[in-house]
């Protein structure tokens, strides 16, 4: 195999579906999203720097926010260092018990079969 072909194979392995949920899980997600999102917004529990899965908070705005922060520090003659990490499948390996505890602490009570 050529190095180009190996690179392409590795590149393809990095991609996975946007959603790993089955149809029933997708329906439950849609049913729960609105009340949970509304609760989090009403209680102001979401950070201004949380851009994923929020209305009017696109990835473009996240990039603009980061660039603006960098320019502010450069204007102040500060040194800037950025490290970007992408933990593979981070959300697929979450400990559900810990997640439920955190939700409970912020006032979201769920009945669970976990």
C-alpha positions in Angstrom: 0.0 0.0 0.0 1.2 3.5 -0.7 1.5 6.0 2.1 -1.3 8.1 0.4 -3.7 5.2 0.5 -2.9 4.4 4.2 -3.5 8.1 5.0 -6.9 8.0 3.3 -7.9 4.8 5.1 -6.9 6.4 8.5 -8.7 9.6 7.6 -11.9 7.7 6.8 -11.7 5.8 10.1 -11.9 9.2 11.9 -15.4 9.8 10.7 -18.5 8.3 12.3 -22.2 9.1 12.1 -23.4 12.3 13.8 -25.9 10.3 15.8 -25.5 6.8 17.2 -29.1 6.7 18.5 -31.8 4.4 17.3 -35.2 5.8 16.3 -36.8 5.4 19.7 -33.8 7.1 21.4 -34.1 10.0 18.9 -37.8 10.4 19.7 -37.0 10.4 23.5 -34.2 12.9 22.9 -36.6 15.3 21.1 -39.2 15.0 23.8 -36.7 15.7 26.6 -34.6 18.4 24.8 -37.1 21.3 25.0 -38.0 21.1 28.7 -34.4 20.5 29.8 -33.0 23.3 27.5 -35.7 25.7 28.8 -34.9 24.8 32.4 -31.2 25.4 31.9 -31.8 28.7 30.2 -34.3 29.9 32.8 -31.9 29.1 35.6 -29.0 30.6 33.7 -27.0 27.4 34.1 -25.4 27.5 30.6 -22.1 29.3 30.2 -21.8 32.0 27.6 -19.0 29.9 26.2 -21.2 26.9 25.6 -21.8 26.9 21.8 -22.9 23.4 21.0 -26.6 22.6 20.8 -27.7 26.1 21.5 -29.8 28.5 19.4 -27.9 31.5 18.1 -24.6 30.0 19.2 -23.0 28.6 16.1 -19.5 27.1 15.7 -18.7 30.3 13.7 -19.5 32.4 16.7 -17.3 30.1 18.9 -14.4 30.7 16.5 -15.0 34.5 16.5 -15.0 34.4 20.3 -11.7 32.6 20.4 -10.1 34.9 17.8 -11.4 37.9 19.7 -9.9 36.6 23.0 -6.5 36.0 21.3 -6.5 39.5 19.8 -7.3 41.1 23.1 -4.3 39.4 24.7 -2.0 40.1 21.8 -3.0 43.8 22.0 -2.1 43.7 25.7 1.3 42.3 24.6 0.6 39.0 26.4 1.8 35.7 25.1 -0.8 33.4 23.7 -0.8 29.6 23.7 -3.7 27.4 22.6 -4.1 23.7 23.0 -7.0 22.1 21.3 -7.9 18.5 22.2 -10.5 16.2 20.6 -11.0 13.2 22.9 -12.2 10.4 20.7 -15.8 9.4 21.4 -15.8 11.4 24.6 -19.6 11.6 24.8 -20.0 7.9 24.1 -17.9 6.9 27.2 -19.6 9.2 29.8 -20.4 7.6 33.1 -24.2 7.8 33.3 -24.3 7.6 37.1 -22.1 10.7 37.4 -24.2 12.5 34.7 -27.4 11.7 36.6 -25.8 13.0 39.9 -24.8 16.3 38.2 -28.3 16.7 36.7 -29.8 16.0 40.2 -27.5 18.7 41.7 -28.7 21.4 39.3 -32.4 20.5 39.9 -33.2 18.1 37.1 -34.8 15.0 38.6 -35.0 12.0 36.3 -36.4 8.5 36.9 -33.8 6.2 35.5 -33.4 2.5 34.7 -29.6 2.7 34.7 
